[in-house]
Amino acid sequence: MIGWDKVKYLSVHDASPKFQKELEIIFDKLNDVKIKNRTIAIVPNWGYKWDIRKYPKFVQLMKQKEKEGWELVLHGYSHSHPNHIPWYDLFFQSKESWEFYKLSYEETKNLALKGLKIFEEVFGHRPKGFIAPNWRLSDEGYKAIKYLGFEYTSSIRYIKWFKTRWEKCLAVWQDPTRLKLSKLLSFCLTKEKVRRIIHPRDRLNRIL
Protein backbone atom coordinates (compact mmCIF):
# COMPACT_ATOMS: atom_id res chain seq x y z
CA MET A 1 0.00 0.00 0.00
CA ILE A 2 1.34 3.42 -1.01
CA GLY A 3 1.60 5.93 1.83
CA TRP A 4 -0.41 9.14 1.61
CA ASP A 5 2.82 11.17 1.70
CA LYS A 6 3.56 9.95 -1.84
CA VAL A 7 0.12 10.81 -3.21
CA LYS A 8 -0.16 13.93 -5.39
CA TYR A 9 -3.56 13.11 -6.89
CA LEU A 10 -6.48 11.18 -5.42
CA SER A 11 -9.21 9.87 -7.70
CA VAL A 12 -12.39 7.87 -7.09
CA HIS A 13 -13.30 6.05 -10.29
CA ASP A 14 -16.47 4.41 -11.59
CA ALA A 15 -18.82 6.87 -9.90
CA SER A 16 -22.26 5.58 -10.82
CA PRO A 17 -25.62 5.08 -9.08
CA LYS A 18 -24.87 1.37 -9.33
CA PHE A 19 -22.31 1.86 -6.56
CA GLN A 20 -24.16 4.41 -4.42
CA LYS A 21 -23.64 2.59 -1.10
CA GLU A 22 -19.97 1.89 -1.79
CA LEU A 23 -19.34 5.50 -2.77
CA GLU A 24 -20.90 6.76 0.45
CA ILE A 25 -18.57 4.51 2.43
CA ILE A 26 -15.54 5.61 0.39
CA PHE A 27 -16.17 9.31 0.89
CA ASP A 28 -16.83 8.81 4.57
CA LYS A 29 -13.46 7.06 4.94
CA LEU A 30 -11.69 9.76 2.91
CA ASN A 31 -13.25 12.61 4.85
CA ASP A 32 -10.07 13.42 6.79
CA VAL A 33 -7.57 12.80 3.98
CA LYS A 34 -5.90 16.08 3.07
CA ILE A 35 -5.07 15.79 -0.62
CA LYS A 36 -5.50 19.00 -2.63
CA ASN A 37 -5.99 17.42 -6.06
CA ARG A 38 -9.09 15.22 -5.81
CA THR A 39 -11.24 13.98 -8.67
CA ILE A 40 -14.35 11.86 -9.08
CA ALA A 41 -14.63 10.01 -12.39
CA ILE A 42 -18.31 10.06 -13.41
CA VAL A 43 -19.76 7.31 -15.62
CA PRO A 44 -22.95 8.83 -17.10
CA ASN A 45 -24.68 5.56 -18.01
CA TRP A 46 -22.92 2.54 -16.52
CA GLY A 47 -23.58 -0.59 -18.55
CA TYR A 48 -26.30 1.26 -20.48
CA LYS A 49 -28.52 0.67 -17.44
CA TRP A 50 -27.60 3.35 -14.90
CA ASP A 51 -28.32 6.74 -16.44
CA ILE A 52 -27.38 9.27 -13.75
CA ARG A 53 -30.28 11.52 -14.77
CA LYS A 54 -32.65 9.01 -13.18
CA TYR A 55 -30.89 8.92 -9.80
CA PRO A 56 -31.23 12.19 -7.87
CA LYS A 57 -29.65 10.73 -4.74
CA PHE A 58 -26.46 10.02 -6.66
CA VAL A 59 -26.46 13.45 -8.27
CA GLN A 60 -26.95 15.07 -4.88
CA LEU A 61 -23.95 13.20 -3.47
CA MET A 62 -21.75 14.21 -6.39
CA LYS A 63 -22.78 17.87 -6.15
CA GLN A 64 -22.06 17.83 -2.43
CA LYS A 65 -18.59 16.42 -3.03
CA GLU A 66 -18.00 19.08 -5.66
CA LYS A 67 -18.84 21.77 -3.09
CA GLU A 68 -16.29 20.15 -0.78
CA GLY A 69 -13.52 20.58 -3.33
CA TRP A 70 -13.68 17.43 -5.43
CA GLU A 71 -13.42 17.91 -9.20
CA LEU A 72 -15.90 15.97 -11.32
CA VAL A 73 -14.45 14.52 -14.52
CA LEU A 74 -15.97 12.47 -17.33
CA HIS A 75 -15.13 8.76 -17.24
CA GLY A 76 -16.35 7.52 -20.60
CA TYR A 77 -20.03 6.93 -21.27
CA SER A 78 -21.02 3.42 -20.17
CA HIS A 79 -17.65 1.92 -19.12
CA SER A 80 -18.57 -1.06 -21.32
CA HIS A 81 -17.24 -2.66 -24.46
CA PRO A 82 -18.88 -5.59 -26.28
CA ASN A 83 -15.55 -7.01 -27.43
CA HIS A 84 -13.42 -7.27 -24.32
CA ILE A 85 -10.07 -9.05 -24.54
CA PRO A 86 -10.01 -12.28 -22.48
CA TRP A 87 -6.30 -12.26 -21.56
CA TYR A 88 -6.76 -8.85 -20.01
CA ASP A 89 -9.07 -10.37 -17.39
CA LEU A 90 -6.11 -12.34 -16.02
CA PHE A 91 -4.66 -9.08 -14.72
CA PHE A 92 -7.58 -6.72 -14.25
CA GLN A 93 -10.47 -9.13 -13.62
CA SER A 94 -12.83 -6.84 -15.49
CA LYS A 95 -14.82 -7.16 -18.69
CA GLU A 96 -16.08 -3.58 -18.46
CA SER A 97 -12.98 -1.55 -19.17
CA TRP A 98 -12.44 -1.42 -22.91
CA GLU A 99 -14.98 1.19 -23.95
CA PHE A 100 -12.60 3.44 -25.90
CA TYR A 101 -9.99 0.83 -26.81
CA LYS A 102 -8.84 1.21 -30.44
CA LEU A 103 -11.73 3.51 -31.37
CA SER A 104 -11.22 5.86 -34.30
CA TYR A 105 -11.25 9.65 -34.04
CA GLU A 106 -14.95 9.87 -34.95
CA GLU A 107 -15.95 6.93 -32.77
CA THR A 108 -14.15 8.42 -29.78
CA LYS A 109 -15.63 11.86 -30.37
CA ASN A 110 -19.19 10.59 -30.77
CA LEU A 111 -19.06 8.34 -27.73
CA ALA A 112 -17.47 10.98 -25.53
CA LEU A 113 -20.12 13.47 -26.68
CA LYS A 114 -22.85 11.14 -25.45
CA GLY A 115 -21.32 11.15 -22.00
CA LEU A 116 -20.61 14.87 -22.13
CA LYS A 117 -24.22 15.68 -22.97
CA ILE A 118 -25.50 13.89 -19.88
CA PHE A 119 -22.77 15.32 -17.67
CA GLU A 120 -23.56 18.89 -18.70
CA GLU A 121 -27.30 18.35 -18.34
CA VAL A 122 -26.93 17.04 -14.80
CA PHE A 123 -24.14 19.22 -13.40
CA GLY A 124 -24.61 22.39 -15.44
CA HIS A 125 -21.00 22.76 -16.59
CA ARG A 126 -18.39 21.08 -18.74
CA PRO A 127 -15.79 18.89 -17.04
CA LYS A 128 -12.15 19.88 -17.46
CA GLY A 129 -10.90 16.30 -17.53
CA PHE A 130 -11.69 13.13 -19.45
CA ILE A 131 -10.47 9.73 -18.26
CA ALA A 132 -11.08 6.74 -20.52
CA PRO A 133 -11.93 3.48 -18.72
CA ASN A 134 -8.60 1.85 -17.86
CA TRP A 135 -6.93 4.86 -19.51
CA ARG A 136 -7.16 3.17 -22.90
CA LEU A 137 -7.26 5.73 -25.73
CA SER A 138 -5.86 5.41 -29.22
CA ASP A 139 -3.66 8.15 -30.69
CA GLU A 140 -6.68 9.31 -32.66
CA GLY A 141 -8.70 9.17 -29.45
CA TYR A 142 -6.37 11.65 -27.77
CA LYS A 143 -6.88 14.04 -30.68
CA ALA A 144 -10.66 13.69 -30.42
CA ILE A 145 -10.67 14.42 -26.68
CA LYS A 146 -8.50 17.48 -27.25
CA TYR A 147 -10.83 18.64 -30.04
CA LEU A 148 -13.81 18.42 -27.67
CA GLY A 149 -12.19 21.03 -25.45
CA PHE A 150 -11.06 18.97 -22.49
CA GLU A 151 -8.06 20.42 -20.68
CA TYR A 152 -6.50 17.05 -19.90
CA THR A 153 -6.73 13.30 -20.06
CA SER A 154 -4.46 10.58 -18.68
CA SER A 155 -2.76 7.25 -19.16
CA ILE A 156 -1.50 4.87 -16.49
CA ARG A 157 1.83 6.69 -16.18
CA TYR A 158 1.02 10.23 -17.28
CA ILE A 159 -1.43 13.09 -17.07
CA LYS A 160 -1.75 14.72 -20.47
CA TRP A 161 -2.20 18.46 -20.13
CA PHE A 162 -3.13 19.45 -23.67
CA LYS A 163 -1.88 23.03 -23.43
CA THR A 164 1.37 22.29 -21.65
CA ARG A 165 3.02 18.92 -21.18
CA TRP A 166 2.85 15.30 -20.15
CA GLU A 167 3.12 15.09 -16.35
CA LYS A 168 4.67 11.87 -15.12
CA CYS A 169 2.49 10.58 -12.29
CA LEU A 170 1.87 6.85 -11.98
CA ALA A 171 -1.64 5.59 -11.28
CA VAL A 172 -1.63 3.08 -8.42
CA TRP A 173 -4.81 1.14 -7.74
CA GLN A 174 -6.21 0.98 -4.28
CA ASP A 175 -6.68 -2.75 -3.85
CA PRO A 176 -3.88 -5.04 -5.13
CA THR A 177 -6.03 -8.10 -4.40
CA ARG A 178 -8.42 -7.05 -7.17
CA LEU A 179 -5.90 -5.66 -9.64
CA LYS A 180 -2.84 -7.86 -9.73
CA LEU A 181 -0.69 -5.37 -11.62
CA SER A 182 -0.95 -2.90 -8.75
CA LYS A 183 1.60 -4.82 -6.67
CA LEU A 184 4.01 -4.88 -9.59
CA LEU A 185 3.56 -1.17 -10.25
CA SER A 186 4.02 -0.36 -6.58
CA PHE A 187 7.21 -2.43 -6.49
CA CYS A 188 8.58 -0.49 -9.46
CA LEU A 189 7.96 2.92 -7.89
CA THR A 190 10.85 5.24 -7.22
CA LYS A 191 10.50 8.49 -5.28
CA GLU A 192 8.03 9.97 -7.72
CA LYS A 193 4.58 11.13 -6.67
CA VAL A 194 1.62 8.96 -7.63
CA ARG A 195 -2.08 9.07 -8.36
CA ARG A 196 -4.01 6.90 -5.96
CA ILE A 197 -7.07 5.36 -7.59
CA ILE A 198 -9.99 3.98 -5.59
CA HIS A 199 -12.84 1.93 -7.07
CA PRO A 200 -16.21 1.08 -5.52
CA ARG A 201 -15.44 -2.62 -5.91
CA ASP A 202 -12.22 -2.42 -3.93
CA ARG A 203 -12.03 -3.87 -0.44
CA LEU A 204 -13.33 -0.82 1.33
CA ASN A 205 -11.73 -1.72 4.68
CA ARG A 206 -8.32 -1.15 3.03
CA ILE A 207 -8.85 2.41 1.87
CA LEU A 208 -6.89 3.97 4.74
C-alpha positions as CSV (number, residue, x, y, z in Angstrom):
1,M,0.0,0.0,0.0
2,I,1.3,3.4,-1.0
3,G,1.6,5.9,1.8
4,W,-0.4,9.1,1.6
5,D,2.8,11.2,1.7
6,K,3.6,10.0,-1.8
7,V,0.1,10.8,-3.2
8,K,-0.2,13.9,-5.4
9,Y,-3.6,13.1,-6.9
10,L,-6.5,11.2,-5.4
11,S,-9.2,9.9,-7.7
12,V,-12.4,7.9,-7.1
13,H,-13.3,6.1,-10.3
14,D,-16.5,4.4,-11.6
15,A,-18.8,6.9,-9.9
16,S,-22.3,5.6,-10.8
17,P,-25.6,5.1,-9.1
18,K,-24.9,1.4,-9.3
19,F,-22.3,1.9,-6.6
20,Q,-24.2,4.4,-4.4
21,K,-23.6,2.6,-1.1
22,E,-20.0,1.9,-1.8
23,L,-19.3,5.5,-2.8
24,E,-20.9,6.8,0.4
25,I,-18.6,4.5,2.4
26,I,-15.5,5.6,0.4
27,F,-16.2,9.3,0.9
28,D,-16.8,8.8,4.6
29,K,-13.5,7.1,4.9
30,L,-11.7,9.8,2.9
31,N,-13.3,12.6,4.9
32,D,-10.1,13.4,6.8
33,V,-7.6,12.8,4.0
34,K,-5.9,16.1,3.1
35,I,-5.1,15.8,-0.6
36,K,-5.5,19.0,-2.6
37,N,-6.0,17.4,-6.1
38,R,-9.1,15.2,-5.8
39,T,-11.2,14.0,-8.7
40,I,-14.4,11.9,-9.1
41,A,-14.6,10.0,-12.4
42,I,-18.3,10.1,-13.4
43,V,-19.8,7.3,-15.6
44,P,-23.0,8.8,-17.1
45,N,-24.7,5.6,-18.0
46,W,-22.9,2.5,-16.5
47,G,-23.6,-0.6,-18.6
48,Y,-26.3,1.3,-20.5
49,K,-28.5,0.7,-17.4
50,W,-27.6,3.3,-14.9
51,D,-28.3,6.7,-16.4
52,I,-27.4,9.3,-13.7
53,R,-30.3,11.5,-14.8
54,K,-32.6,9.0,-13.2
55,Y,-30.9,8.9,-9.8
56,P,-31.2,12.2,-7.9
57,K,-29.6,10.7,-4.7
58,F,-26.5,10.0,-6.7
59,V,-26.5,13.5,-8.3
60,Q,-27.0,15.1,-4.9
61,L,-23.9,13.2,-3.5
62,M,-21.8,14.2,-6.4
63,K,-22.8,17.9,-6.2
64,Q,-22.1,17.8,-2.4
65,K,-18.6,16.4,-3.0
66,E,-18.0,19.1,-5.7
67,K,-18.8,21.8,-3.1
68,E,-16.3,20.1,-0.8
69,G,-13.5,20.6,-3.3
70,W,-13.7,17.4,-5.4
71,E,-13.4,17.9,-9.2
72,L,-15.9,16.0,-11.3
73,V,-14.4,14.5,-14.5
74,L,-16.0,12.5,-17.3
75,H,-15.1,8.8,-17.2
76,G,-16.3,7.5,-20.6
77,Y,-20.0,6.9,-21.3
78,S,-21.0,3.4,-20.2
79,H,-17.6,1.9,-19.1
80,S,-18.6,-1.1,-21.3
81,H,-17.2,-2.7,-24.5
82,P,-18.9,-5.6,-26.3
83,N,-15.5,-7.0,-27.4
84,H,-13.4,-7.3,-24.3
85,I,-10.1,-9.0,-24.5
86,P,-10.0,-12.3,-22.5
87,W,-6.3,-12.3,-21.6
88,Y,-6.8,-8.8,-20.0
89,D,-9.1,-10.4,-17.4
90,L,-6.1,-12.3,-16.0
91,F,-4.7,-9.1,-14.7
92,F,-7.6,-6.7,-14.3
93,Q,-10.5,-9.1,-13.6
94,S,-12.8,-6.8,-15.5
95,K,-14.8,-7.2,-18.7
96,E,-16.1,-3.6,-18.5
97,S,-13.0,-1.6,-19.2
98,W,-12.4,-1.4,-22.9
99,E,-15.0,1.2,-23.9
100,F,-12.6,3.4,-25.9
101,Y,-10.0,0.8,-26.8
102,K,-8.8,1.2,-30.4
103,L,-11.7,3.5,-31.4
104,S,-11.2,5.9,-34.3
105,Y,-11.3,9.6,-34.0
106,E,-14.9,9.9,-35.0
107,E,-15.9,6.9,-32.8
108,T,-14.2,8.4,-29.8
109,K,-15.6,11.9,-30.4
110,N,-19.2,10.6,-30.8
111,L,-19.1,8.3,-27.7
112,A,-17.5,11.0,-25.5
113,L,-20.1,13.5,-26.7
114,K,-22.9,11.1,-25.5
115,G,-21.3,11.1,-22.0
116,L,-20.6,14.9,-22.1
117,K,-24.2,15.7,-23.0
118,I,-25.5,13.9,-19.9
119,F,-22.8,15.3,-17.7
120,E,-23.6,18.9,-18.7
121,E,-27.3,18.4,-18.3
122,V,-26.9,17.0,-14.8
123,F,-24.1,19.2,-13.4
124,G,-24.6,22.4,-15.4
125,H,-21.0,22.8,-16.6
126,R,-18.4,21.1,-18.7
127,P,-15.8,18.9,-17.0
128,K,-12.2,19.9,-17.5
129,G,-10.9,16.3,-17.5
130,F,-11.7,13.1,-19.4
131,I,-10.5,9.7,-18.3
132,A,-11.1,6.7,-20.5
133,P,-11.9,3.5,-18.7
134,N,-8.6,1.9,-17.9
135,W,-6.9,4.9,-19.5
136,R,-7.2,3.2,-22.9
137,L,-7.3,5.7,-25.7
138,S,-5.9,5.4,-29.2
139,D,-3.7,8.2,-30.7
140,E,-6.7,9.3,-32.7
141,G,-8.7,9.2,-29.5
142,Y,-6.4,11.7,-27.8
143,K,-6.9,14.0,-30.7
144,A,-10.7,13.7,-30.4
145,I,-10.7,14.4,-26.7
146,K,-8.5,17.5,-27.3
147,Y,-10.8,18.6,-30.0
148,L,-13.8,18.4,-27.7
149,G,-12.2,21.0,-25.4
150,F,-11.1,19.0,-22.5
151,E,-8.1,20.4,-20.7
152,Y,-6.5,17.1,-19.9
153,T,-6.7,13.3,-20.1
154,S,-4.5,10.6,-18.7
155,S,-2.8,7.2,-19.2
156,I,-1.5,4.9,-16.5
157,R,1.8,6.7,-16.2
158,Y,1.0,10.2,-17.3
159,I,-1.4,13.1,-17.1
160,K,-1.8,14.7,-20.5
161,W,-2.2,18.5,-20.1
162,F,-3.1,19.4,-23.7
163,K,-1.9,23.0,-23.4
164,T,1.4,22.3,-21.7
165,R,3.0,18.9,-21.2
166,W,2.9,15.3,-20.1
167,E,3.1,15.1,-16.3
168,K,4.7,11.9,-15.1
169,C,2.5,10.6,-12.3
170,L,1.9,6.8,-12.0
171,A,-1.6,5.6,-11.3
172,V,-1.6,3.1,-8.4
173,W,-4.8,1.1,-7.7
174,Q,-6.2,1.0,-4.3
175,D,-6.7,-2.8,-3.8
176,P,-3.9,-5.0,-5.1
177,T,-6.0,-8.1,-4.4
178,R,-8.4,-7.0,-7.2
179,L,-5.9,-5.7,-9.6
180,K,-2.8,-7.9,-9.7
181,L,-0.7,-5.4,-11.6
182,S,-1.0,-2.9,-8.8
183,K,1.6,-4.8,-6.7
184,L,4.0,-4.9,-9.6
185,L,3.6,-1.2,-10.3
186,S,4.0,-0.4,-6.6
187,F,7.2,-2.4,-6.5
188,C,8.6,-0.5,-9.5
189,L,8.0,2.9,-7.9
190,T,10.8,5.2,-7.2
191,K,10.5,8.5,-5.3
192,E,8.0,10.0,-7.7
193,K,4.6,11.1,-6.7
194,V,1.6,9.0,-7.6
195,R,-2.1,9.1,-8.4
196,R,-4.0,6.9,-6.0
197,I,-7.1,5.4,-7.6
198,I,-10.0,4.0,-5.6
199,H,-12.8,1.9,-7.1
200,P,-16.2,1.1,-5.5
201,R,-15.4,-2.6,-5.9
202,D,-12.2,-2.4,-3.9
203,R,-12.0,-3.9,-0.4
204,L,-13.3,-0.8,1.3
205,N,-11.7,-1.7,4.7
206,R,-8.3,-1.2,3.0
207,I,-8.8,2.4,1.9
208,L,-6.9,4.0,4.7
